[in-house]
Amino acid sequence: MAIMITDECINCGACEPECPNTAIYEGGVEWRWGDGTDLETVELEDGTVIDANEPQTPVSDEFYYIVTDKCTECMGFHEEPQCAMVCPVDCCVPDPDHEETEDQLLGKKAYMHK
């Protein structure tokens, strides 16, 4: 499953530089598919193709957040999620609403890092 940041986040920013997919953003900051990946375009679930550098709406305006579709739980990079390793308040936790298998996570990593 993807990792999420709970509302216990103290906005310290320790997690952001640890993410190999650049899936973690400061609250209120727009995110991009292309940040930290090799993606140039992305096909959305509805079939729409967008420029990977097109800004996307922030997931949270208050706290650091993780873009679920970019999170691979560090699979293929590290043995465990690095954000959870460095979080001083243990607010980087598995997201029960986005369960994924190891194969799905590795597939996502291969898609983003060609």
Secondary structure, 3 states (H helix, E strand, C coil): CCEEECCCCCCCCCCHHHCCCCCEECCCCCECCCCCCCCCEEECCCCCEEECCCCECCCCCCCCEECHHHCCCCCCCCCCCHHHHHCCCCCEEECCCCCCCHHHHHHHHHHHCC
